[in-house]
Amino acid sequence: MTGAGTKIFGCGVLVLGLLGPDAAFAQEVTIATSGGVVQEAGAKYLWGPAAKSLGLTVREETFDDGYQALRLQRDAGAVTYDIVQVPTFQAEIGFKEGLFGPLDYSVIDAKEFPKAASPACIGFLASSWVLAWNTKIYKDNPPKSWADFWDVKKFPGRRAMHNDSEAQLEMALMADGVAPKDVYSVLSSPDGLKRAIDKLAELKPNIAVWWSSGSQSQQIMKDNEVDMAVMWNGRSEGLKAGGAPVDYTFNEGILSQDCWAVPADAPHKAAAMKLLNEMSKPEPQANFSVMVRYGPLNMKAYATGLISDETAAKFPSFPANAEKMVVQSGSWWAENTARADAAFDDMMNN
């Protein structure tokens, strides 16, 4: 969900909590996010209420890439972030290199975060990479799997994919007959990466657009530039809800998550842990998810009554949807991102 780049666009201060004469002395916690609806919904439902209940002041900052922005701060010896939004695999990479420190689960209650909490980070937003298609083109016989996406004879049409290796290696292996449960064991085998890249190369001549942003993926589907595409579920659902002839499937989707990580040199670690605990409770998670249209990772959020059945059915973390997908392995990507990207770039340039 975060983009590439390092430029910090701006910052603001959300002052909450102590309103009496000691308000100026409330401890300040800086939270850095990708901005947009995440920042808007987070201020309204996550750190806003949490800071108020804890008597904290929260400073908000936004960035293109939280991982790289934090590295710049670290290298300059001036870390100001206390909590950073990052994809899970970046949190794992940063944790191994000492950029992020361990979370304190004696403070943060993560019992209801299956596969979404690790020493490096705790998840707060579930998204998925899905197969989307134009319903006017495929009507009652849409593609249902990555094997179908690769089958240009049975499903002719213009296709679009992301111009990056992430998640698409997994798709390629499933298209090549690998069972979802075996994807990462195959990727970890000596020839696994080559197998995935070779399968991507097979489809490459049939890719009309290699998109670089979520908004571009939406636009090319809306403008009928392509007939089917790899997309994020929220982007697909946005088109569908807006009346575009677009549908999508969670079948064989790649379930990923953005998470909160705490820099190893964060100036207010103790307060950050308390804030994360409050932000991770079921009610804040439920309200936040409804506003951003991505799924909660505290599974008790689904039992709060704040998420309607209709809305839950659109969330990738909803159990009935999650069971159809491959959960992205943050640890595999942490170990292999550079190698995977190099192989992907080589495939694209040849």
C-alpha positions as CSV (number, residue, x, y, z in Angstrom):
1,M,0.0,0.0,0.0
2,T,2.9,2.3,0.3
3,G,4.6,3.7,-2.8
4,A,8.2,4.1,-3.9
5,G,10.3,7.2,-3.1
6,T,11.7,9.0,-0.1
7,K,10.3,12.6,-0.2
8,I,8.4,13.7,2.9
9,F,5.5,15.7,1.8
10,G,4.6,17.4,5.0
11,C,3.5,17.1,8.6
12,G,0.9,18.2,11.0
13,V,0.2,18.0,14.7
14,L,-2.9,16.4,16.1
15,V,-3.1,17.6,19.7
16,L,-5.3,15.4,21.8
17,G,-5.7,14.4,25.4
18,L,-4.7,16.8,28.2
19,L,-6.7,20.0,27.9
20,G,-5.7,21.6,31.2
21,P,-2.7,23.7,32.1
22,D,-0.4,20.7,31.8
23,A,-1.4,20.0,28.2
24,A,1.8,21.4,26.8
25,F,3.7,18.8,28.7
26,A,1.8,15.8,27.2
27,Q,4.3,13.4,25.7
28,E,4.4,13.7,21.9
29,V,4.4,10.6,19.6
30,T,5.1,10.9,15.9
31,I,3.3,8.6,13.6
32,A,4.3,8.4,9.9
33,T,1.9,7.1,7.3
34,S,1.3,7.0,3.6
35,G,-1.3,9.8,4.0
36,G,-4.6,9.9,2.2
37,V,-7.5,7.9,3.6
38,V,-5.1,6.0,6.0
39,Q,-4.2,9.3,7.7
40,E,-7.7,10.6,7.6
41,A,-9.3,7.4,9.0
42,G,-6.4,6.9,11.4
43,A,-6.8,10.3,13.0
44,K,-10.5,9.7,13.3
45,Y,-10.6,6.2,14.6
46,L,-7.1,5.0,15.6
47,W,-4.5,7.3,17.1
48,G,-7.0,10.1,17.5
49,P,-9.2,8.4,20.2
50,A,-6.2,6.4,21.5
51,A,-4.1,9.5,22.1
52,K,-7.0,11.2,23.9
53,S,-7.5,8.3,26.2
54,L,-3.8,8.1,27.0
55,G,-3.3,11.8,27.4
56,L,-0.8,12.0,24.5
57,T,0.0,14.4,21.7
58,V,0.3,12.9,18.3
59,R,2.3,14.4,15.4
60,E,1.4,13.1,12.0
61,E,3.9,12.9,9.1
62,T,3.4,11.6,5.6
63,F,5.8,10.0,3.1
64,D,6.1,8.1,-0.2
65,D,8.1,5.2,1.4
66,G,8.3,5.0,5.2
67,Y,11.1,2.5,5.2
68,Q,13.4,4.7,3.1
69,A,12.3,7.9,4.9
70,L,13.3,6.3,8.2
71,R,16.6,5.1,6.8
72,L,17.4,8.7,5.9
73,Q,16.6,9.8,9.4
74,R,18.7,7.0,10.9
75,D,21.6,7.7,8.7
76,A,21.4,11.4,9.6
77,G,21.3,10.4,13.3
78,A,18.0,12.2,13.8
79,V,15.1,9.7,14.1
80,T,11.9,11.5,14.9
81,Y,9.4,8.8,14.0
82,D,7.9,6.7,16.8
83,I,5.5,4.6,14.7
84,V,5.8,3.9,11.0
85,Q,3.4,2.4,8.5
86,V,5.2,-0.2,6.3
87,P,4.4,-3.4,4.4
88,T,5.2,-6.5,6.4
89,F,8.1,-7.6,4.3
90,Q,9.8,-4.2,4.7
91,A,9.3,-4.4,8.5
92,E,11.0,-7.8,8.5
93,I,13.9,-6.4,6.4
94,G,14.2,-3.4,8.7
95,F,14.1,-5.5,11.8
96,K,16.9,-7.7,10.6
97,E,19.1,-4.7,9.8
98,G,18.3,-3.0,13.1
99,L,16.2,-0.2,11.6
100,F,13.1,-1.4,13.6
101,G,13.1,-2.6,17.2
102,P,11.0,-5.4,18.7
103,L,7.4,-4.6,19.7
104,D,6.5,-5.0,23.4
105,Y,3.7,-7.6,23.5
106,S,3.6,-7.4,27.3
107,V,1.9,-4.0,26.5
108,I,0.3,-4.7,23.1
109,D,-2.5,-7.4,23.2
110,A,-2.1,-9.3,20.0
111,K,-4.0,-12.5,20.8
112,E,-6.5,-11.9,18.0
113,F,-4.0,-11.2,15.3
114,P,-3.3,-14.6,13.7
115,K,-0.3,-14.3,11.4
116,A,-0.5,-10.5,11.7
117,A,1.8,-9.9,14.6
118,S,5.6,-10.5,14.8
119,P,8.5,-9.0,16.8
120,A,8.9,-6.6,13.9
121,C,5.4,-5.3,13.5
122,I,1.7,-5.6,14.1
123,G,-0.8,-5.5,11.2
124,F,-3.6,-3.0,10.9
125,L,-4.7,-3.2,7.3
126,A,-5.4,-6.2,5.1
127,S,-5.4,-6.0,1.4
128,S,-5.1,-8.5,-1.4
129,W,-3.8,-8.8,-5.0
130,V,-6.7,-10.1,-7.0
131,L,-7.8,-10.9,-10.6
132,A,-10.2,-8.4,-11.9
133,W,-12.1,-8.4,-15.3
134,N,-14.5,-6.5,-17.4
135,T,-17.9,-8.0,-17.0
136,K,-19.1,-6.9,-20.5
137,I,-16.3,-8.8,-22.1
138,Y,-16.4,-12.0,-20.2
139,K,-20.1,-12.0,-19.1
140,D,-21.1,-15.3,-17.6
141,N,-17.7,-17.0,-18.2
142,P,-15.1,-14.9,-16.4
143,P,-11.6,-16.0,-15.5
144,K,-11.5,-17.6,-12.1
145,S,-7.9,-18.4,-11.4
146,W,-4.4,-17.4,-12.4
147,A,-4.3,-20.4,-14.8
148,D,-7.2,-18.7,-16.6
149,F,-5.4,-15.3,-16.5
150,W,-2.5,-17.0,-18.3
151,D,-4.8,-18.9,-20.8
152,V,-4.9,-16.4,-23.7
153,K,-6.7,-18.9,-25.9
154,K,-9.6,-19.6,-23.6
155,F,-9.7,-16.1,-22.3
156,P,-8.5,-13.8,-25.1
157,G,-8.2,-10.1,-24.3
158,R,-5.8,-7.3,-23.2
159,R,-4.2,-7.9,-19.8
160,A,-2.5,-5.6,-17.3
161,M,0.0,-6.5,-14.5
162,H,2.0,-4.5,-12.0
163,N,5.6,-3.5,-13.0
164,D,7.1,-5.2,-10.0
165,S,7.8,-8.7,-8.8
166,E,5.8,-8.6,-5.5
167,A,2.9,-11.0,-5.4
168,Q,3.2,-11.8,-9.1
169,L,5.8,-14.5,-8.5
170,E,3.2,-16.3,-6.4
171,M,0.5,-15.8,-9.1
172,A,2.9,-17.3,-11.8
173,L,3.5,-20.4,-9.8
174,M,-0.2,-21.0,-9.2
175,A,-0.7,-20.5,-13.0
176,D,2.0,-23.1,-13.5
177,G,0.0,-25.7,-11.4
178,V,1.5,-25.1,-7.9
179,A,-1.1,-25.5,-5.1
180,P,-1.6,-22.3,-3.1
181,K,-0.3,-24.1,0.1
182,D,3.0,-25.0,-1.7
183,V,3.8,-21.7,-3.2
184,Y,6.5,-20.6,-0.8
185,S,8.1,-24.0,-0.5
186,V,8.4,-24.0,-4.3
187,L,9.7,-20.4,-4.3
188,S,12.3,-21.4,-1.7
189,S,13.5,-24.3,-3.8
190,P,16.7,-23.9,-5.9
191,D,14.8,-23.4,-9.2
192,G,11.6,-21.9,-7.7
193,L,12.3,-18.2,-8.6
194,K,13.4,-19.2,-12.1
195,R,10.2,-21.2,-12.6
196,A,8.1,-18.2,-11.6
197,I,10.1,-15.8,-13.8
198,D,9.9,-18.1,-16.8
199,K,6.1,-18.3,-16.4
200,L,5.9,-14.5,-16.3
201,A,8.0,-14.3,-19.4
202,E,5.6,-16.6,-21.1
203,L,2.7,-14.2,-20.6
204,K,4.7,-11.0,-21.1
205,P,3.9,-10.6,-24.9
206,N,0.2,-10.5,-23.9
207,I,0.5,-7.8,-21.3
208,A,-0.8,-4.5,-22.8
209,V,-0.1,-2.4,-19.7
210,W,2.4,-2.7,-16.8
211,W,0.9,-0.3,-14.3
212,S,2.9,1.5,-11.7
213,S,0.2,2.8,-9.3
214,G,-3.2,1.8,-7.9
215,S,-4.9,4.8,-9.5
216,Q,-3.4,3.8,-12.9
217,S,-4.8,0.2,-12.6
218,Q,-8.2,1.7,-11.9
219,Q,-8.0,4.1,-14.8
220,I,-7.0,1.6,-17.5
221,M,-9.9,-0.7,-16.4
222,K,-12.4,2.2,-16.3
223,D,-11.3,3.4,-19.8
224,N,-11.4,-0.1,-21.2
225,E,-7.7,-0.1,-22.1
226,V,-7.5,-3.7,-20.8
227,D,-10.0,-6.5,-20.3
228,M,-8.5,-8.1,-17.2
229,A,-5.9,-7.1,-14.7
230,V,-3.9,-7.8,-11.6
231,M,-5.3,-5.3,-9.1
232,W,-5.6,-4.5,-5.4
233,N,-9.0,-5.5,-4.1
234,G,-9.8,-2.0,-2.8
235,R,-9.2,-0.6,-6.3
236,S,-11.3,-3.3,-7.9
237,E,-14.1,-2.8,-5.4
238,G,-14.0,1.0,-5.9
239,L,-14.7,0.5,-9.6
240,K,-17.4,-2.0,-9.0
241,A,-19.1,0.1,-6.4
242,G,-18.9,3.1,-8.7
243,G,-20.9,1.3,-11.4
244,A,-18.0,0.3,-13.7
245,P,-18.4,-3.1,-15.4
246,V,-15.8,-4.7,-13.2
247,D,-15.8,-7.7,-11.0
248,Y,-13.0,-9.6,-9.2
249,T,-12.3,-12.8,-7.3
250,F,-10.5,-13.5,-4.0
251,N,-9.7,-17.0,-5.3
252,E,-5.9,-17.4,-5.3
253,G,-5.5,-13.8,-4.2
254,I,-2.3,-12.8,-2.4
255,L,-3.3,-11.6,1.1
256,S,-0.9,-8.9,2.2
257,Q,-0.9,-6.4,5.1
258,D,0.4,-3.1,6.1
259,C,1.7,-2.9,9.7
260,W,3.0,-0.6,12.3
261,A,6.6,-0.8,13.2
262,V,8.6,1.1,15.8
263,P,12.1,2.4,14.9
264,A,14.9,1.0,17.0
265,D,15.9,4.6,17.8
266,A,12.4,5.9,18.3
267,P,12.4,8.7,20.9
268,H,9.2,7.7,22.7
269,K,9.1,3.9,22.5
270,A,7.1,3.3,25.7
271,A,4.4,5.7,24.7
272,A,4.4,4.2,21.2
273,M,3.7,0.7,22.6
274,K,0.7,2.0,24.6
275,L,-0.6,3.9,21.6
276,L,-0.4,0.7,19.4
277,N,-2.2,-1.3,22.0
278,E,-5.2,1.1,22.0
279,M,-5.1,1.4,18.2
280,S,-5.2,-2.4,17.8
281,K,-8.4,-3.0,19.8
282,P,-11.4,-4.4,18.0
283,E,-13.6,-1.3,17.8
284,P,-11.0,1.0,16.4
285,Q,-9.9,-1.6,13.9
286,A,-13.6,-2.1,12.8
287,N,-14.3,1.6,12.3
288,F,-11.0,2.2,10.5
289,S,-11.6,-0.7,8.2
290,V,-15.0,0.4,7.2
291,M,-13.7,3.8,6.3
292,V,-10.7,2.7,4.3
293,R,-12.4,-0.3,2.7
294,Y,-9.6,-2.7,3.6
295,G,-9.9,-5.5,6.2
296,P,-9.1,-5.5,9.9
297,L,-6.5,-7.8,11.3
298,N,-7.9,-8.1,14.8
299,M,-10.4,-10.8,14.1
300,K,-12.6,-9.7,17.0
301,A,-13.4,-6.6,14.9
302,Y,-15.8,-8.7,12.9
303,A,-17.8,-9.4,16.1
304,T,-18.2,-5.8,17.2
305,G,-21.4,-5.2,15.1
306,L,-19.7,-2.3,13.4
307,I,-19.0,-4.1,10.2
308,S,-22.1,-5.2,8.3
309,D,-22.3,-8.6,6.7
310,E,-22.3,-7.0,3.2
311,T,-19.2,-5.0,4.0
312,A,-17.4,-7.9,5.7
313,A,-17.8,-10.0,2.5
314,K,-15.7,-7.4,0.7
315,F,-12.8,-7.6,3.1
316,P,-9.8,-9.9,2.3
317,S,-9.3,-10.7,6.0
318,F,-12.9,-12.0,6.3
319,P,-12.4,-15.7,7.0
320,A,-14.5,-16.9,4.1
321,N,-12.3,-14.8,1.7
322,A,-8.9,-15.4,3.5
323,E,-9.2,-19.1,3.2
324,K,-9.2,-18.8,-0.6
325,M,-5.9,-16.9,-0.7
326,V,-2.2,-17.2,-0.1
327,V,-1.0,-15.2,2.8
328,Q,2.1,-13.3,1.7
329,S,5.2,-14.4,3.4
330,G,6.9,-11.4,4.9
331,S,9.9,-13.5,5.8
332,W,10.4,-14.9,2.3
333,W,10.2,-11.4,0.7
334,A,12.5,-10.0,3.4
335,E,15.1,-12.6,2.4
336,N,14.6,-12.5,-1.4
337,T,13.3,-9.0,-2.5
338,A,16.6,-7.9,-4.1
339,R,17.0,-11.2,-5.9
340,A,13.4,-11.3,-7.0
341,D,13.4,-7.7,-8.2
342,A,16.7,-8.3,-10.2
343,A,15.2,-11.4,-11.9
344,F,12.0,-9.5,-12.7
345,D,13.8,-6.5,-14.1
346,D,16.0,-8.8,-16.2
347,M,12.9,-10.5,-17.6
348,M,11.3,-7.1,-18.4
349,N,14.4,-5.9,-20.2
350,N,14.8,-8.9,-22.4
